[in-house]
Amino acid sequence: MTVQNEELTSQVINEAIGRSIAGADPDWVKAATEAVIYVAKDTPIFTADDVRDVLLTYPGEQNTTGALGGVMVRLKRAGLISPTIDKVRSKVPVSHGKWLVVWKSNLCE
């Protein structure tokens, strides 16, 4: 891949992440960010399913637009979490067994 293609790919990804988060309720994005950090402080390896379990304890409407992925990528870029090479199937019924990234916490000691 050329440098120009890498830059274009990065730009497209950034725009997609921005759109996914922009379409979500700001209070939900804040709650999702807090939930990821909460899980990452206590769990060395986790998935979005683990974060969703925590989010279910938050009051308010649950977001189902896929914005959680954008939140996770933002926290990855902030250095708080890192993706591993592993993937597992979601256990959440509405996800229909979709593949999830297994994340490593950079906060958990």
Backbone torsions as a table, in degrees:
resi	resn	phi	psi	omega
1	MET	NA	135.4	-179.9
2	THR	-78.8	164.4	178.1
3	VAL	-60.1	-40.7	179.9
4	GLN	-62.9	-43.0	178.0
5	ASN	-64.8	-39.0	177.7
6	GLU	-63.3	-41.6	179.0
7	GLU	-64.9	-42.0	178.8
8	LEU	-64.5	-43.8	178.0
9	THR	-60.5	-45.0	178.5
10	SER	-60.8	-41.9	179.7
11	GLN	-63.3	-45.1	179.6
12	VAL	-61.9	-43.7	179.1
13	ILE	-62.6	-45.9	179.4
14	ASN	-60.3	-41.5	179.2
15	GLU	-65.6	-40.8	179.7
16	ALA	-64.8	-41.9	177.9
17	ILE	-63.4	-44.7	178.5
18	GLY	-59.5	-42.4	179.2
19	ARG	-66.1	-40.3	-177.9
20	SER	-65.1	-38.3	179.7
21	ILE	-78.7	-37.2	-179.4
22	ALA	-62.9	-30.3	-179.9
23	GLY	-80.6	-6.8	-177.8
24	ALA	-96.6	154.3	176.3
25	ASP	-62.4	130.4	-178.5
26	PRO	-57.1	-35.0	177.7
27	ASP	-66.5	-36.4	177.4
28	TRP	-67.0	-42.5	179.2
29	VAL	-59.9	-42.2	177.9
30	LYS	-62.9	-44.9	179.6
31	ALA	-64.0	-41.3	179.4
32	ALA	-64.0	-41.6	178.1
33	THR	-61.4	-45.6	178.1
34	GLU	-62.2	-38.6	-179.3
35	ALA	-66.7	-41.9	178.0
36	VAL	-62.1	-46.0	-180.0
37	ILE	-62.8	-41.7	178.0
38	TYR	-58.0	-48.3	179.7
39	VAL	-64.7	-43.9	-176.6
40	ALA	-65.9	-27.6	178.8
41	LYS	-73.2	-22.4	-173.1
42	ASP	-114.2	-15.0	-171.7
43	THR	-130.0	117.3	-176.8
44	PRO	-67.5	-32.4	-179.8
45	ILE	-131.5	131.2	-176.6
46	PHE	-155.2	170.9	176.7
47	THR	-128.7	175.5	176.2
48	ALA	-61.3	-29.5	176.3
49	ASP	-59.6	-40.1	178.5
50	ASP	-63.2	-40.3	179.3
51	VAL	-68.3	-41.6	178.5
52	ARG	-60.0	-38.1	177.7
53	ASP	-59.4	-41.2	178.3
54	VAL	-69.7	-41.5	-179.3
55	LEU	-61.2	-29.9	179.1
56	LEU	-63.1	-19.8	179.1
57	THR	-84.6	-10.4	179.6
58	TYR	-81.7	143.0	176.1
59	PRO	-72.2	160.4	176.8
60	GLY	101.4	175.4	-177.6
61	GLU	-71.1	139.5	177.9
62	GLN	-85.5	135.4	-179.5
63	ASN	-84.3	133.6	179.0
64	THR	-125.5	22.3	-174.1
65	THR	-92.0	1.7	-178.2
66	GLY	88.6	9.9	-179.0
67	ALA	-69.2	-18.2	179.8
68	LEU	-60.3	-36.6	177.4
69	GLY	-59.7	-41.2	177.5
70	GLY	-64.0	-38.7	177.2
71	VAL	-64.0	-44.0	-179.4
72	MET	-61.9	-43.1	-179.5
73	VAL	-65.4	-39.3	176.5
74	ARG	-59.2	-43.8	-179.6
75	LEU	-70.9	-29.7	172.9
76	LYS	-62.9	-46.8	-179.7
77	ARG	-64.9	-27.0	176.7
78	ALA	-80.1	-5.8	177.5
79	GLY	84.7	10.4	-176.9
80	LEU	-85.1	-28.8	178.4
81	ILE	-138.2	159.8	179.3
82	SER	-137.7	138.7	176.4
83	PRO	-74.3	145.0	172.3
84	THR	-97.0	179.3	176.6
85	ILE	-84.1	-6.4	-176.6
86	ASP	-84.5	150.8	174.2
87	LYS	-136.8	147.4	176.8
88	VAL	-134.5	160.5	177.3
89	ARG	-79.8	138.4	176.8
90	SER	-64.8	144.0	176.8
91	LYS	-99.4	-2.5	179.9
92	VAL	-79.0	121.0	-174.7
93	PRO	-53.2	-40.9	-177.8
94	VAL	-68.7	-14.3	178.1
95	SER	-85.4	-9.5	176.4
96	HIS	52.4	40.1	175.3
97	GLY	70.1	23.9	-179.6
98	LYS	-63.8	151.8	-179.7
99	TRP	-72.8	135.4	178.3
100	LEU	-118.5	144.5	172.6
101	VAL	-71.1	139.4	171.0
102	VAL	-92.8	123.6	-175.9
103	TRP	-102.8	148.3	174.5
104	LYS	-107.5	132.4	178.0
105	SER	-80.1	136.9	171.3
106	ASN	-101.5	8.4	-179.7
107	LEU	-108.0	-24.5	-175.1
108	CYS	-81.4	131.5	179.2
109	GLU	-107.9	NA	NA
